[in-house]
Amino acid sequence: MKGIYHHTRHPLYLGVTTFQFGLGILLGNLWISILAPVALAIVHFIAVRPEEGYLADRFGESYLRYKAEVRRYI
């Protein structure tokens, strides 16, 4: 396994959260940074959990092995 998916199963969500956190720091707006993990938590329950369930059903044992080897976020 190579690339970003070797380190995290959801690089897009992790990247957007990191961007939002950094943007809040850059703009000096504490609320943007504070809400970054809140937004990730919402995405986690609305998108990530259902997506992982679908992938487990679709790809079975190979996805479960991948899931055991690679962390969800960091």
N, C-alpha and C positions, 0 to 999 in steps of 0.2 A: 504494500500500500504506500502511495506517495502523495505528496501535496498537502494541502491544508486539511483535507479530510482524514489525514493520519493523526491530527492533533485534536480536532473537534468535529462532532457530527453535525453541528449547525453553525457554520462560519458566518452565514449571512446575518442571522439574528445576533450573534456575538459582535460582529462588525458594526451593525447599526446601533447597538447599545453602547459600544465604545465610542462611536462617533457622537452620539447624543450626549454622552457624559463629557467628552472633550469639548464639544460645542458650548455646553453650559459653562465650562471653565473659561474658554476663550472669550465668551461674551460677558463673563462676570455675572451670570444669572444662575444662582444656586438652585432655583426650582427646576431648571432644565436638567441639571445633573442629578438632583434628587429623584426626579421622575423617571430617569433612565432604567433603574432596576424594576420600578413599578411597571413600566411598559414591557420589559422583558418577562415579568411574571404573567402579565396578561397574555402575551404571545405564547408563552409556555403552555398555558391551559387551553387557549383557543386553537393554536396551530401545531405546536410541537408534539404534545401528547397524542392527539388524533393521528398525526402524520406517522409517528413511530409505531402506533398500533397498526396502521395500514401497511407500513413497510414490513412489519413482522409477519402479518398475514400473507403478504404478496411474495416475500422472499424467504420466509421460513428460517431454517437453521443458519444459512449464510448471514442473514442480517443479525440474528441473535449473537453469532460469533463476533461480528463487527461491533455490535453494541457492547459486548463484554470487553472488547479490546480498546475502544476509543471513548473518551469522556464526552458527555453531552455538550458541555460548553467549554470549560477550562479546567 
